[in-house]
Amino acid sequence: MITTIVLFRANLRLDDNPALADAAARGKVVPLFILEDPPIDAPPGGASRWWLREALLDLDRGLRRLGAELVFRRGNAEAILLDIVRQSGASSVSWQRRHEPALAQQDEDLTARLRLNGIEVRQHEGFLLFDPAVIRTAGGTPFRVFTPFARACMAAAEPSPPVAAPARLQGVAGLPGERVEDWKLVSAKASWPQGLAAAWEPAEQAALSLLSDFLDGAIDRYRDDRDRPDIGGTSRLSPYLHFGQIGPRRIWHAVRYAAARDRANAKSVERYLLEILWREFSWHLLAQFPELPRKPLTGSFEAFPWRDDANALEAWKRGRTGYPIVDAGMRQLWETGWMHNRVRMVVASFLVKHLLIDWREGAAWFWDTLVDADLGNNSASWQWVAGCGADAAPFFRIFNPMLQGRKFDPRGDYVRRYVPELARLDADGIHEPWRASPTQLREAGVRLGSTYPLPIVDHQAARQRALGALTRLKDPRPADLFSADHVGRSR
């Protein structure tokens, strides 16, 4: 009987886990999670560390119910794997393929070393729907424009169907491990995890329930409601997808089935699948351009005259810019570790274009505070907003935060939820409180500059400053012209 070590990474689930299903069908299973120390790539941010801790504990409970326990180890992956091989008698290691360039290279090296030691390595897909080496242009090059990329994916062979979770596992008892709690992924003094815990249940079953609920209701209205932060029009599956508590194949096939069952919601289903494909596009870009998190794809933007303004950056982080829709988004992020996608575009545009602060500062803050902080999506989407990435929105497309607020939060309910000091202003005044009359402000209990800040920058002046900065570049045009309105990090 073969004993296989199943190395869990961003596939912290039982359902549709090809590495686990394959190992279970072949014999004994040793589930293993290694916390790389030091990390090979960018270490997870604070919100992600909280989610990771909870997801690992949930996975361990699920594995124990099936007959095996998750072994936790911290340190060098190669040394730990060889140690577990010796102690368990395993002859095979199974894992999900990774697509971050540094981690993919590590896996190549690790595969070679394990095979030199006589250990079989079995790699499985599961993080992406389509292989970046397969989805190519007619000329055989990677896509750099989203719309033809999405068409190519839709025309390609359907992703393989998801596999069911094993009914039982035959584990190996007595293997030494560590306790997740001892890793101190979250500081005992931190208060913000309370808000995350109130907003989320980082469990595999929660992800499956969210998908089911979404397919039973919100997906019918997704095309129209997806841009409305004041209503629950999205699936909120992005953190579960990032940590692999639900697989993209499970989502893809469930949504496709919903479309086949009810043709009336075909447009909404198509729009949702495009958001899933934006995630796919982002990871394909990262595989093609390993410097995506650090360097603009449009090289001329390296010379962009970004401003170094610590006070403005801090005001943006804390939701104290004086622009209600921006502040609501940043406070939602801090409180819940998540932000509605339309608002992500608004706050990102404000940082990059109103404040002229480098997009990498925003990407770093999102990386630390988002529970769905995803290297491919985060990097590609910030470059999209900044106008320097693939298929990017032109830099001169500058969101008007007042118009965005009135259009997508027409009653002001979203702002009232996260900026309660403005809650008593009516829908006309809540997105531009500085235009409210003294009587309106007094009756609403608002004192501008005291209970709520005045705008830290004038919209029109900031717009002109941004356009002026753009003219200083030799060639400010993105490599590929803007063709679609996609920043689909939060689905």
C-alpha positions as CSV (number, residue, x, y, z in Angstrom):
1,M,0.0,0.0,0.0
2,I,1.4,3.4,-1.0
3,T,1.7,6.1,1.6
4,T,1.5,9.6,0.2
5,I,2.2,13.0,1.8
6,V,-0.4,15.5,0.6
7,L,1.2,18.9,0.9
8,F,-1.5,21.5,1.4
9,R,-0.9,25.0,0.1
10,A,-3.6,27.3,-1.3
11,N,-6.0,24.4,-1.5
12,L,-7.2,24.2,2.1
13,R,-10.3,22.1,1.4
14,L,-11.5,18.5,1.1
15,D,-13.9,19.1,-1.8
16,D,-12.4,19.2,-5.4
17,N,-8.9,18.6,-4.1
18,P,-7.3,16.5,-6.8
19,A,-4.1,16.0,-4.8
20,L,-6.0,14.7,-1.8
21,A,-8.4,12.5,-3.8
22,D,-5.6,10.9,-5.8
23,A,-3.7,10.1,-2.6
24,A,-6.7,8.7,-0.9
25,A,-7.4,6.4,-3.8
26,R,-3.9,5.0,-3.7
27,G,-3.5,4.2,0.0
28,K,-2.5,5.9,3.2
29,V,-2.5,9.7,3.5
30,V,-0.3,12.1,5.5
31,P,-1.8,15.6,5.2
32,L,0.9,18.2,5.8
33,F,1.0,22.0,5.9
34,I,4.4,23.7,6.0
35,L,4.7,27.3,7.0
36,E,7.9,28.3,5.1
37,D,10.3,30.1,7.5
38,P,11.7,32.3,6.1
39,P,9.0,32.7,3.4
40,I,10.1,32.1,-0.2
41,D,7.9,34.9,-1.6
42,A,5.9,37.8,-0.1
43,P,4.8,36.8,3.4
44,P,1.0,37.1,4.0
45,G,-0.4,40.3,5.5
46,G,-2.1,40.7,8.8
47,A,-5.6,39.9,7.7
48,S,-4.4,37.0,5.6
49,R,-2.6,35.5,8.6
50,W,-5.8,35.6,10.6
51,W,-7.7,33.9,7.8
52,L,-4.9,31.3,7.4
53,R,-5.0,30.4,11.0
54,E,-8.8,29.9,11.0
55,A,-8.7,28.0,7.7
56,L,-6.0,25.6,8.9
57,L,-7.9,24.8,12.0
58,D,-11.1,24.2,10.0
59,L,-9.2,21.9,7.6
60,D,-7.7,19.9,10.4
61,R,-11.2,19.3,11.9
62,G,-12.4,18.1,8.5
63,L,-9.5,15.8,8.0
64,R,-9.9,14.3,11.4
65,R,-13.6,13.5,10.7
66,L,-12.3,11.5,7.7
67,G,-9.7,9.6,9.6
68,A,-6.4,11.6,9.3
69,E,-5.0,14.6,11.0
70,L,-3.2,17.6,9.5
71,V,0.5,17.7,10.5
72,F,1.7,21.3,11.0
73,R,5.4,22.0,10.6
74,R,7.4,25.3,10.2
75,G,10.7,25.7,8.5
76,N,12.4,24.6,5.3
77,A,10.1,22.6,3.0
78,E,12.7,20.2,1.7
79,A,14.1,19.4,5.1
80,I,10.6,18.9,6.5
81,L,9.4,16.7,3.7
82,L,12.4,14.4,3.9
83,D,11.9,14.2,7.6
84,I,8.2,13.2,7.3
85,V,9.1,10.7,4.5
86,R,11.5,9.0,6.9
87,Q,9.1,9.0,9.8
88,S,5.9,7.9,7.8
89,G,7.4,5.5,5.3
90,A,5.9,7.6,2.5
91,S,7.1,6.9,-1.0
92,S,5.1,9.7,-2.7
93,V,4.4,13.4,-2.3
94,S,1.3,15.0,-3.9
95,W,0.6,18.8,-4.1
96,Q,-1.3,21.4,-6.0
97,R,0.7,23.3,-8.6
98,R,1.6,26.9,-7.7
99,H,1.8,29.7,-10.2
100,E,3.7,32.5,-8.3
101,P,7.0,32.6,-10.2
102,A,9.2,32.2,-7.2
103,L,7.1,29.4,-5.7
104,A,6.9,27.6,-9.0
105,Q,10.6,27.6,-9.3
106,Q,10.9,26.3,-5.7
107,D,8.6,23.4,-6.7
108,E,10.8,22.5,-9.6
109,D,13.8,22.4,-7.4
110,L,12.0,20.5,-4.7
111,T,10.7,18.0,-7.3
112,A,14.3,17.3,-8.4
113,R,15.6,16.8,-4.9
114,L,12.8,14.5,-3.9
115,R,13.2,12.4,-7.0
116,L,16.9,12.1,-6.3
117,N,15.9,10.6,-2.9
118,G,13.6,8.1,-4.7
119,I,10.4,9.9,-3.8
120,E,7.6,10.1,-6.4
121,V,6.2,13.6,-6.9
122,R,2.6,14.0,-8.3
123,Q,1.6,17.6,-9.2
124,H,-2.1,18.5,-9.7
125,E,-4.0,21.5,-11.1
126,G,-6.6,23.1,-9.0
127,F,-5.7,26.8,-8.4
128,L,-6.5,27.9,-12.0
129,L,-9.1,26.9,-14.6
130,F,-6.7,27.1,-17.5
131,D,-3.0,26.4,-18.0
132,P,-1.1,29.7,-18.7
133,A,1.0,27.7,-21.2
134,V,-2.1,26.7,-23.2
135,I,-4.2,29.9,-23.4
136,R,-2.3,31.8,-26.0
137,T,-2.9,34.2,-28.9
138,A,-3.1,32.9,-32.5
139,G,0.6,33.8,-32.7
140,G,1.4,31.7,-29.7
141,T,2.1,34.6,-27.3
142,P,0.4,35.2,-23.9
143,F,-2.6,37.5,-24.0
144,R,-2.2,41.1,-22.7
145,V,-5.8,42.2,-23.4
146,F,-8.6,40.8,-21.3
147,T,-11.5,40.6,-23.8
148,P,-9.7,38.2,-26.3
149,F,-8.3,36.3,-23.4
150,A,-11.8,35.7,-22.0
151,R,-13.0,34.7,-25.5
152,A,-10.2,32.2,-25.8
153,C,-11.0,30.7,-22.4
154,M,-14.7,30.4,-23.3
155,A,-13.8,28.7,-26.5
156,A,-11.3,26.3,-24.9
157,A,-12.1,22.9,-23.6
158,E,-14.2,23.1,-20.5
159,P,-12.2,22.8,-17.2
160,S,-12.4,19.3,-15.9
161,P,-15.3,18.7,-13.5
162,P,-14.7,19.0,-9.7
163,V,-14.0,15.8,-7.8
164,A,-15.8,14.9,-4.6
165,A,-14.2,14.8,-1.2
166,P,-13.0,11.4,-0.1
167,A,-15.5,9.5,2.0
168,R,-12.7,8.4,4.4
169,L,-9.0,8.6,4.8
170,Q,-6.5,6.1,6.1
171,G,-4.0,8.2,8.0
172,V,-0.7,7.6,9.7
173,A,-0.7,8.2,13.5
174,G,2.0,9.4,15.7
175,L,3.8,11.9,13.5
176,P,5.4,14.8,15.3
177,G,4.0,18.2,14.5
178,E,3.4,21.6,15.9
179,R,0.4,23.7,17.0
180,V,-1.0,26.4,14.8
181,E,-1.7,28.5,17.9
182,D,2.0,28.4,18.8
183,W,2.9,30.1,15.5
184,K,1.4,33.3,16.7
185,L,0.1,34.2,13.2
186,V,-2.0,36.9,14.9
187,S,-0.8,39.1,17.7
188,A,-2.6,38.5,21.0
189,K,-2.8,42.3,21.4
190,A,-4.4,42.9,18.0
191,S,-8.1,44.1,18.2
192,W,-9.0,44.1,14.6
193,P,-9.5,40.3,14.3
194,Q,-12.7,40.8,16.2
195,G,-14.1,42.7,13.2
196,L,-12.9,40.0,10.8
197,A,-14.5,37.3,12.9
198,A,-17.8,39.2,13.0
199,A,-17.8,39.5,9.2
200,W,-16.5,36.1,8.1
201,E,-16.5,32.4,8.8
202,P,-13.2,31.1,7.2
203,A,-14.5,27.5,6.8
204,E,-14.9,25.3,3.7
205,Q,-18.6,24.7,4.4
206,A,-19.2,28.4,4.6
207,A,-17.8,28.8,1.1
208,L,-20.0,26.1,-0.3
209,S,-23.0,27.7,1.5
210,L,-22.2,31.1,0.1
211,L,-22.0,29.7,-3.4
212,S,-25.3,27.9,-3.0
213,D,-27.0,31.0,-1.6
214,F,-25.6,33.1,-4.5
215,L,-26.8,30.7,-7.1
216,D,-30.3,30.7,-5.5
217,G,-30.7,34.4,-5.5
218,A,-28.2,37.2,-6.2
219,I,-26.8,35.7,-9.4
220,D,-30.1,36.5,-11.2
221,R,-29.4,40.2,-10.5
222,Y,-25.6,40.2,-10.7
223,R,-25.3,42.1,-13.9
224,D,-27.3,45.0,-12.5
225,D,-26.4,44.8,-8.8
226,R,-22.7,43.9,-8.9
227,D,-21.6,47.6,-8.7
228,R,-23.9,48.5,-5.8
229,P,-22.0,48.4,-2.5
230,D,-25.2,49.3,-0.6
231,I,-26.8,45.9,-1.4
232,G,-25.6,42.3,-1.3
233,G,-25.1,41.8,-5.0
234,T,-21.8,39.8,-5.0
235,S,-20.9,36.3,-4.0
236,R,-18.2,37.3,-1.4
237,L,-16.3,34.2,-2.4
238,S,-12.9,35.9,-3.1
239,P,-11.2,35.1,0.2
240,Y,-12.3,31.5,0.1
241,L,-11.1,31.2,-3.5
242,H,-7.8,32.8,-2.6
243,F,-7.1,30.3,0.2
244,G,-8.5,27.4,-1.7
245,Q,-11.4,26.7,0.6
246,I,-13.4,26.5,-2.6
247,G,-12.0,25.6,-6.0
248,P,-12.5,27.6,-9.2
249,R,-13.7,24.4,-11.0
250,R,-16.5,24.0,-8.4
251,I,-17.6,27.6,-8.9
252,W,-17.3,27.5,-12.7
253,H,-19.3,24.3,-13.2
254,A,-22.0,25.3,-10.6
255,V,-22.4,28.7,-12.4
256,R,-22.5,27.1,-15.8
257,Y,-25.2,24.6,-14.6
258,A,-27.2,27.5,-13.2
259,A,-27.1,29.2,-16.6
260,A,-28.2,26.0,-18.4
261,R,-31.0,25.6,-15.9
262,D,-32.3,29.2,-16.3
263,R,-31.6,30.9,-19.6
264,A,-33.2,34.1,-18.3
265,N,-30.2,34.9,-16.2
266,A,-27.6,34.2,-18.9
267,K,-26.3,37.8,-19.0
268,S,-25.8,37.9,-15.3
269,V,-24.0,34.5,-15.4
270,E,-21.8,35.7,-18.2
271,R,-20.8,38.8,-16.2
272,Y,-20.0,36.7,-13.2
273,L,-17.9,34.3,-15.2
274,L,-16.0,37.3,-16.6
275,E,-15.0,38.3,-13.1
276,I,-13.7,34.7,-12.5
277,L,-11.8,35.0,-15.7
278,W,-10.3,38.4,-14.6
279,R,-8.7,36.4,-11.7
280,E,-7.5,33.9,-14.2
281,F,-6.1,36.7,-16.5
282,S,-4.2,38.3,-13.6
283,W,-2.5,35.0,-12.7
284,H,-1.6,34.4,-16.4
285,L,-0.1,37.9,-16.4
286,L,1.9,37.1,-13.3
287,A,3.3,33.9,-14.8
288,Q,4.4,35.9,-17.9
289,F,5.7,39.0,-16.0
290,P,7.2,37.9,-12.6
291,E,7.9,41.6,-11.8
292,L,4.2,42.5,-12.0
293,P,3.9,43.3,-8.2
294,R,6.9,45.6,-8.4
295,K,7.2,47.1,-11.8
296,P,4.7,48.7,-14.2
297,L,4.1,46.8,-17.4
298,T,4.2,50.2,-19.2
299,G,7.9,51.0,-18.7
300,S,7.4,54.8,-19.1
301,F,5.5,54.9,-15.8
302,E,8.8,54.2,-14.0
303,A,9.4,57.9,-14.5
304,F,6.0,59.0,-13.3
305,P,6.3,61.9,-10.8
306,W,4.7,60.3,-7.8
307,R,4.3,62.4,-4.7
308,D,5.7,61.4,-1.3
309,D,3.0,62.6,1.1
310,A,2.9,60.5,4.3
311,N,0.0,62.6,5.8
312,A,-2.2,62.1,2.7
313,L,-1.4,58.4,2.6
314,E,-2.3,57.9,6.2
315,A,-5.6,59.8,5.7
316,W,-6.4,57.5,2.8
317,K,-5.6,54.4,4.9
318,R,-7.8,55.5,7.8
319,G,-10.7,56.7,5.8
320,R,-10.2,60.4,6.6
321,T,-10.0,61.9,3.2
322,G,-13.2,64.0,3.4
323,Y,-14.7,62.1,0.5
324,P,-17.5,59.9,1.9
325,I,-17.5,57.1,-0.6
326,V,-13.7,56.8,-0.4
327,D,-13.7,56.9,3.4
328,A,-16.5,54.3,3.6
329,G,-14.5,51.9,1.5
330,M,-11.3,52.3,3.5
331,R,-13.2,51.8,6.7
332,Q,-15.0,48.8,5.4
333,L,-11.6,47.4,4.5
334,W,-10.2,48.0,8.0
335,E,-13.3,46.7,9.8
336,T,-14.0,43.6,7.7
337,G,-10.8,42.9,5.7
338,W,-12.8,43.3,2.5
339,M,-14.1,46.0,0.2
340,H,-16.8,46.0,-2.5
341,N,-15.1,45.9,-5.9
342,R,-16.6,49.1,-7.3
343,V,-15.4,50.9,-4.3
344,R,-11.9,49.3,-4.7
345,M,-11.7,51.0,-8.0
346,V,-12.8,54.4,-6.6
347,V,-10.4,54.4,-3.6
348,A,-7.5,53.2,-5.8
349,S,-8.2,55.9,-8.4
350,F,-8.3,58.5,-5.6
351,L,-4.9,57.4,-4.2
352,V,-3.2,57.2,-7.5
353,K,-4.7,60.2,-9.3
354,H,-6.1,62.6,-6.8
355,L,-3.2,62.2,-4.4
356,L,-0.5,61.1,-7.0
357,I,0.7,58.4,-4.6
358,D,2.5,55.4,-6.1
359,W,0.1,52.5,-6.8
360,R,2.6,50.2,-5.0
361,E,1.8,52.0,-1.8
362,G,-1.9,51.1,-2.3
363,A,-1.1,47.5,-3.3
364,A,1.0,47.1,-0.1
365,W,-1.8,48.4,2.1
366,F,-4.4,46.1,0.4
367,W,-1.9,43.2,0.8
368,D,-1.8,43.7,4.5
369,T,-5.5,44.4,5.2
370,L,-7.5,42.3,2.7
371,V,-8.6,38.8,3.6
372,D,-8.6,38.1,-0.2
373,A,-5.1,39.6,-0.7
374,D,-4.0,37.8,-3.9
375,L,-0.7,38.4,-5.5
376,G,-1.9,38.1,-9.1
377,N,-5.2,39.9,-8.7
378,N,-3.9,42.6,-6.4
379,S,-0.9,43.5,-8.6
380,A,-2.8,43.4,-11.9
381,S,-5.7,45.3,-10.7
382,W,-3.7,48.1,-9.1
383,Q,-1.8,48.5,-12.4
384,W,-5.1,48.5,-14.2
385,V,-6.3,51.5,-12.1
386,A,-2.9,53.3,-12.4
387,G,-3.0,53.0,-16.2
388,C,0.3,51.2,-16.4
389,G,-0.8,47.6,-16.6
390,A,-2.2,45.2,-19.2
391,D,-5.5,46.3,-20.8
392,A,-5.4,49.2,-18.3
393,A,-7.8,52.0,-17.9
394,P,-6.1,55.1,-19.3
395,F,-4.5,57.3,-16.6
396,F,-6.6,60.2,-17.7
397,R,-9.7,58.2,-16.7
398,I,-10.1,59.8,-13.2
399,F,-13.1,58.7,-11.1
400,N,-15.2,61.5,-9.7
401,P,-15.9,60.2,-6.2
402,M,-19.0,62.3,-5.8
403,L,-20.5,61.0,-9.0
404,Q,-19.5,57.5,-8.2
405,G,-21.1,57.8,-4.8
406,R,-24.4,59.1,-6.1
407,K,-24.5,56.6,-8.9
408,F,-23.7,53.4,-7.0
409,D,-24.8,54.3,-3.5
410,P,-27.9,56.5,-4.4
411,R,-29.5,56.5,-1.0
412,G,-26.2,56.8,0.9
413,D,-26.8,53.6,2.8
414,Y,-23.3,52.3,2.3
415,V,-21.7,55.5,3.5
416,R,-24.1,55.6,6.5
417,R,-22.9,52.1,7.4
418,Y,-19.2,52.9,7.5
419,V,-19.2,56.6,8.1
420,P,-21.8,56.9,10.8
421,E,-20.9,60.5,11.6
422,L,-22.7,61.4,8.4
423,A,-25.6,59.1,8.9
424,R,-28.2,61.9,9.4
425,L,-27.5,63.7,6.2
426,D,-29.9,63.1,3.4
427,A,-29.1,61.4,0.1
428,D,-28.4,64.7,-1.6
429,G,-25.8,65.8,1.0
430,I,-24.2,62.6,2.2
431,H,-21.8,62.3,-0.8
432,E,-20.8,66.1,-0.7
433,P,-21.3,67.2,2.9
434,W,-19.3,70.4,2.2
435,R,-22.1,71.5,-0.1
436,A,-24.8,71.1,2.6
437,S,-26.2,74.2,4.2
438,P,-25.1,75.2,7.7
439,T,-28.6,74.3,8.9
440,Q,-28.4,70.8,7.3
441,L,-25.1,70.2,8.9
442,R,-26.2,71.4,12.3
443,E,-29.3,69.3,12.2
444,A,-27.3,66.2,11.2
445,G,-24.7,66.8,13.9
446,V,-21.9,67.3,11.4
447,R,-19.1,69.7,12.1
448,L,-16.8,69.7,9.0
449,G,-13.2,69.8,10.1
450,S,-14.1,68.4,13.5
451,T,-16.5,65.5,13.5
452,Y,-15.7,64.8,9.8
453,P,-12.7,66.1,7.8
454,L,-12.9,68.6,5.0
455,P,-11.6,67.2,1.7
456,I,-7.9,66.8,1.8
457,V,-7.6,67.8,-1.8
458,D,-10.0,69.7,-4.2
459,H,-11.3,67.3,-6.9
460,Q,-10.9,69.7,-9.9
461,A,-7.5,70.9,-8.8
462,A,-6.4,67.2,-8.2
463,R,-7.7,66.2,-11.6
464,Q,-5.7,69.0,-13.4
465,R,-2.6,68.1,-11.4
466,A,-2.9,64.5,-12.4
467,L,-3.3,65.3,-16.1
468,G,-0.3,67.7,-15.8
469,A,1.8,64.9,-14.3
470,L,0.7,62.6,-17.1
471,T,2.1,65.0,-19.8
472,R,5.5,64.7,-18.3
473,L,5.8,61.1,-19.5
474,K,7.4,60.5,-22.9
475,D,4.7,57.9,-23.8
476,P,1.9,57.6,-21.2
477,R,-0.2,55.2,-23.2
478,P,-0.7,51.7,-21.8
479,A,0.8,48.9,-23.8
480,D,-2.8,47.7,-24.7
481,L,-5.8,50.1,-24.8
482,F,-8.5,49.9,-22.3
483,S,-11.3,47.6,-23.5
484,A,-13.3,46.4,-20.5
485,D,-14.4,47.5,-17.0
486,H,-12.9,44.8,-14.9
487,V,-11.2,45.0,-11.6
488,G,-12.7,41.8,-10.3
489,R,-10.9,41.0,-7.1
490,S,-13.9,40.8,-4.9
491,R,-16.5,38.5,-6.4
